[in-house]
């Protein structure tokens, strides 16, 4: 297993973790109770979409190099 495969796996795992973090923020588990619900949903959505973006970018960039 080469270094690129290891780094790719690490980035994919962290991307999934960021997506889960976004879901937890949207659910209200990782934010204070006094935080407004509108901001909580928006912040959670942004964090989730960033994780999804990194996942897709890493997943397809590596596939393109292999071809």
N, C-alpha and C positions, 0 to 999 in steps of 0.2 A: 504494500500500500504506500503510495507516494504522499508527499506533503500536500499537494493540491487536493487530493481526495479527503485528507483529514481536515484541512481548512474548510473545504466545502461542506463537510458534514457538520462541523462546528457552527458555521454560519446558518445552515438550515435549522439546526436545533435551536439556536438563539432566536431565529426568526419566528419559529413556532412559539417559543416562550414569550416573545413580545406580543404576538397575536393573543395569546392567553391572558397576558397582562391587560391588554386593551379590553377584552371581554370582562375581566374582573372589575376594571374601572367602570365600565358601562353598567355592570350589575350593582355597583355601589359598595363593593366589598373592600376595595383598596383606597377609598377616599374618605375624608372626614364627613361626619353627619351634616355639618353646617354648610358643606359645599353645595352650590346650586345644582339641581338636577340637569338643567340645560347644559351647563358647562361640563358636567360629568359625562353626559352622553357624547358631547362633541369631542372632548379629550379622549375618551375611550375609543371612539371611532377613528380618530386620527392615529392613535397608537396602533390600533388593529390594522388599519390600512398601510401604515408604514412597515409593519412586520410582514404583511402579505406582499407588498412591493419588493422587499428584500428577498423574500423566499422565491418569488417568481423570477426575479432578476438573476439570482444565483443558480436556480434550477435550470433555466433555459440557457444561460450563458455557458455553463459547463457542457450541456448537451451539444451546443453548436460547435464548441471546440473539439469534441470527440468525433464529430462527423467530418 
